Amino acid sequence: IPQSGWDKLFISFIPADSGKVTSKTTKANVRNGTCKWSDPIYETTRLLQDIKTRQFDEKVYKLVVGMGSSRSSILGEANIDLADFVDALKPTAIALPLNGSEPGVTLHVRISELHIL
């Protein structure tokens, strides 16, 4: 995270198909260029599966990292497709580069539970 101007950050979780925030973390302090959120995001969604191919349709979410809702207070954003993690049997950690931010700024995400009903 760039050193100046970013004191506290939160993450907004936004389904790409609706464009509306469904979940948000609390604000976390930036220390030594890093930020760690203690509160997880829980999201319930429907993943549709093609009967013939058994493939799941994509379910893309946008993760927006920022200090507020105005464009100037957004550090960056990344996309994640939850359908990519349907077969994950254990927690999965991924690194997502933040678009709209300085090169090298990365959001590390851990997907710990995905239940298929």
C-alpha positions in Angstrom: 0.0 0.0 0.0 1.4 3.4 -0.8 2.8 5.0 2.3 1.0 8.4 2.3 -2.7 9.1 2.4 -4.0 5.7 3.2 -4.6 5.4 7.0 -7.6 3.1 7.3 -9.1 0.9 4.6 -12.1 -1.4 4.1 -13.1 -3.8 1.5 -16.5 -3.8 -0.3 -17.8 -7.0 -1.8 -19.9 -6.4 -4.9 -21.6 -8.9 -7.2 -20.7 -7.9 -10.8 -24.2 -8.7 -12.0 -25.9 -6.2 -9.6 -23.1 -3.7 -9.0 -24.4 -3.1 -5.4 -22.4 -3.7 -2.3 -23.6 -6.8 -0.4 -20.9 -7.0 2.2 -18.2 -4.8 3.7 -15.4 -5.2 6.2 -14.7 -2.8 9.0 -11.9 -0.3 8.5 -8.5 -1.6 9.4 -5.3 0.4 10.1 -2.5 0.6 7.5 0.8 -0.3 9.1 4.2 -0.4 7.3 2.4 -0.5 3.9 0.1 -3.4 4.8 -3.4 -3.8 6.1 -5.1 -6.8 7.6 -8.8 -7.2 8.3 -9.9 -9.4 11.2 -13.5 -9.7 10.2 -14.3 -12.1 7.3 -16.8 -11.5 4.6 -19.6 -14.1 4.5 -21.7 -14.2 1.3 -24.5 -16.5 0.2 -25.0 -16.8 -3.5 -26.4 -19.2 -6.0 -24.0 -20.9 -8.5 -25.8 -22.4 -11.5 -24.5 -25.6 -13.0 -24.9 -26.7 -16.6 -26.6 -30.2 -16.5 -24.7 -31.5 -19.5 -21.2 -30.2 -18.9 -21.4 -30.1 -15.1 -19.6 -26.7 -15.3 -20.6 -23.9 -13.1 -21.6 -20.5 -14.6 -19.2 -17.8 -13.5 -20.1 -15.8 -10.5 -17.9 -12.7 -10.5 -17.5 -10.4 -7.6 -15.6 -7.1 -7.4 -13.5 -6.4 -4.3 -13.0 -2.6 -3.9 -10.4 -1.4 -1.4 -10.7 2.1 -0.1 -11.3 4.7 2.6 -14.7 5.8 1.4 -17.1 5.7 -1.5 -15.8 8.6 -3.6 -13.6 7.7 -6.6 -10.6 9.5 -5.1 -10.8 7.5 -1.9 -10.6 4.1 -3.7 -7.1 2.5 -3.5 -8.0 -0.1 -6.2 -10.2 -3.0 -7.1 -10.0 -6.7 -8.2 -12.3 -9.3 -9.6 -12.8 -12.9 -8.4 -14.9 -15.6 -9.8 -16.3 -17.8 -7.0 -17.1 -20.6 -9.5 -13.3 -21.1 -9.8 -13.2 -22.4 -6.3 -16.1 -24.9 -6.3 -13.7 -27.8 -6.2 -11.5 -26.5 -3.5 -11.3 -29.0 -0.7 -9.4 -26.8 1.7 -8.9 -23.0 2.3 -7.4 -21.4 -0.8 -5.2 -18.3 -0.7 -4.9 -16.1 -3.8 -3.1 -12.8 -4.6 -5.1 -10.3 -6.6 -3.4 -7.3 -8.1 -5.4 -4.1 -7.4 -6.4 -2.4 -10.6 -6.3 1.3 -10.5 -3.5 1.4 -8.0 0.2 1.6 -8.1 2.0 -1.4 -9.6 2.7 -4.1 -7.0 -0.2 -3.3 -4.8 -1.8 -6.7 -4.1 -4.9 -8.0 -2.2 -4.3 -11.4 -0.6 -7.6 -13.3 -0.2 -8.4 -16.6 1.5 -11.5 -18.5 0.5 -12.1 -20.8 3.4 -15.6 -22.3 2.9 -17.7 -22.8 -0.2 -20.7 -25.1 0.3 -22.6 -26.5 -2.7 -26.2 -27.5 -1.9 
